[in-house]
Amino acid sequence: MTLSRALSKIQKNQKGKSVAVHPKGRKFQKLTTATLREDKIAAKKRLHNERRSHELGRVKFLQDVVNMDTFKDRETFTLEETLIFAKQYIGRDDEELSELKKKRRSNRPPSNRQIALQQRTDTELKELETGFLVPDLTEAANVEFLRKWNQTFGSMTTLQQIRINDKAERVIGGNKSAQKSAADVEMN
């Protein structure tokens, strides 16, 4: 007999039976495990979709910057310019954040919106120190693709992306120690 782990299958098997499920029984334990599994899968999906939407917003911001009238005739951008664009993206909520700080009375806790904006900014600044994921604007084909991008997740896979740190350097790994160890290796 196969072990079904999906909650819908377990509930379907229980549907026609009028017998109550005992709290310490095998059927109750199956229902509990299936419910916990469904919750864990839903949480992972939510995190994945949230991460993808942040990535989508980041690429959309850079697409808007690249499509500005002042940059229309530029084929490529340097890493320093890409870093400036990334810093502009991170600072996109600075005005609203400062406005919320001004409106807050003394001896009052910050609002939930202010906390959320501050946490997002801090997280993105920390990511910038170790390696901020942005489209590679040093390649002409990549910039051209970004200009014509239709803002879907599927087409983002063909978009070449790099990690850039706050010193306008390409980052090989996600952390500084990986970058240092990769630089120390000599190829003969």
TAVENGI-V928873 format. One line per field, one symbol per residue. ss: DSSP state (H for helix, E for strand, - for the rest). phi: phi as a letter, one per 20 degrees, with the letter a starting at -180 (. if undefined). burial: b if it has 9 or more other ideal C-beta (glycine too) atoms within 8 Angstrom, else e. A space follows every 50 residues. Layout:
ss = ???
phi = ???
burial = ???
This chain:
ss = ------HHHHHHHH-----------HHHHHHHHHHHHHHHHHHHHHHHHH HHHHHHHHHHHHHHHH--HHH-------HHHHHHHHHHHHHHHHHHHHHH HHH--------HHHHHHHHHHHHHHHHHHH-EEEE----HHHHHHHHH-- --HHHH----EEEE-----E-----HHHHHHHHH----
phi = .feedffffffffegfeeffeffdefffffffffffffffffffffffff ffffffffffffffffefffdgeeecceffffffffffffefdfffffff ffffffmdfffffffffffffffffffffeqefcffeedffffffffefe mdffeffeffccdcdfdmdfdfdecffffffffffded
burial = eeeeeebebbbeebeeeeeebeeeeebbebbebbbebbeeeeeeeeeeee ebeebbebbbbbbebbeeeebeeeebbebebbbebbbbbbeebeeebeeb beebeeeeebeeebbebbebbeebbebbebbbbbbbbbbeebbbbbbebe eeeebbeebeebbbbeebeebebeeeebbeebeeeeee
